Amino acid sequence: MNADTIHIRMPDLGDVSKAVVVQWLHPIDAHLTEGDDLLEVETEKTTFVIPAPASGRLAAIHMPETTAVTTGQVLGEIEPQ
């Protein structure tokens, strides 16, 4: 990780504090534009699409599919380009 790396964090989804990563929509090294649909997470009630927080290269995925995650947890990293 370099100093400019941007963490992809699990956002606050209101009353929901836990979710499961369903699917990453881009592979490692994919070039992303801020706002691109990046991954899907599922709660007890619905599925949410998490957007890319910045433009750059998807450098790391820390939470693979089927992993339980909580608000604020780092899901992956983007290297700005």
C-alpha positions as CSV (number, residue, x, y, z in Angstrom):
1,M,0.0,0.0,0.0
2,N,1.4,3.4,-0.9
3,A,0.6,6.7,0.9
4,D,-2.0,7.6,-1.7
5,T,-4.0,4.4,-1.4
6,I,-7.7,5.0,-0.8
7,H,-9.5,2.5,1.4
8,I,-12.9,1.2,0.3
9,R,-14.9,1.1,3.5
10,M,-18.3,-0.5,4.3
11,P,-20.6,2.5,4.4
12,D,-23.1,3.3,7.1
13,L,-26.4,1.8,5.9
14,G,-28.6,3.3,8.5
15,D,-30.1,0.8,11.0
16,V,-28.0,-2.0,9.4
17,S,-24.6,-2.7,11.0
18,K,-23.8,-6.1,9.4
19,A,-23.8,-7.4,5.8
20,V,-22.3,-10.1,3.6
21,V,-20.2,-9.4,0.5
22,V,-22.2,-11.0,-2.4
23,Q,-20.1,-10.1,-5.4
24,W,-17.2,-7.8,-6.5
25,L,-18.2,-6.4,-9.9
26,H,-14.6,-5.7,-11.0
27,P,-11.4,-7.8,-10.8
28,I,-8.1,-6.8,-9.2
29,D,-6.2,-4.3,-11.4
30,A,-9.5,-3.0,-13.0
31,H,-9.5,0.7,-13.8
32,L,-12.4,2.4,-12.0
33,T,-14.1,5.7,-12.2
34,E,-15.4,7.3,-9.1
35,G,-19.1,6.3,-8.7
36,D,-18.7,3.0,-10.7
37,D,-20.7,0.1,-9.2
38,L,-17.9,-1.8,-7.3
39,L,-19.5,-4.5,-5.2
40,E,-22.7,-5.8,-3.8
41,V,-23.4,-6.5,-0.2
42,E,-26.5,-8.1,1.3
43,T,-28.3,-7.4,4.6
44,E,-31.2,-9.3,6.1
45,K,-33.6,-7.1,4.1
46,T,-32.0,-6.1,0.8
47,T,-28.9,-6.0,-1.5
48,F,-26.9,-2.7,-1.8
49,V,-24.5,-1.7,-4.5
50,I,-21.4,0.0,-3.1
51,P,-19.8,2.6,-5.5
52,A,-16.1,3.2,-6.0
53,P,-15.1,6.1,-3.7
54,A,-12.5,7.3,-6.2
55,S,-11.0,6.8,-9.6
56,G,-8.0,4.6,-10.0
57,R,-6.9,0.9,-10.1
58,L,-8.5,-1.7,-7.8
59,A,-5.4,-2.7,-6.0
60,A,-6.7,-5.1,-3.3
61,I,-9.7,-6.9,-2.2
62,H,-9.6,-7.6,1.6
63,M,-13.1,-9.0,2.0
64,P,-13.9,-11.7,-0.5
65,E,-17.4,-12.9,-1.5
66,T,-19.4,-14.5,1.3
67,T,-17.4,-12.6,4.0
68,A,-19.5,-10.9,6.8
69,V,-18.6,-7.2,7.1
70,T,-19.5,-4.3,9.4
71,T,-19.9,-0.6,9.1
72,G,-16.5,1.2,8.6
73,Q,-14.6,-2.0,7.8
74,V,-12.0,-1.8,5.0
75,L,-13.2,-3.9,2.1
76,G,-10.4,-3.2,-0.4
77,E,-8.0,-0.5,-1.8
78,I,-7.9,1.8,-4.8
79,E,-4.6,3.3,-6.1
80,P,-5.4,6.7,-7.7
81,Q,-4.1,7.2,-11.2
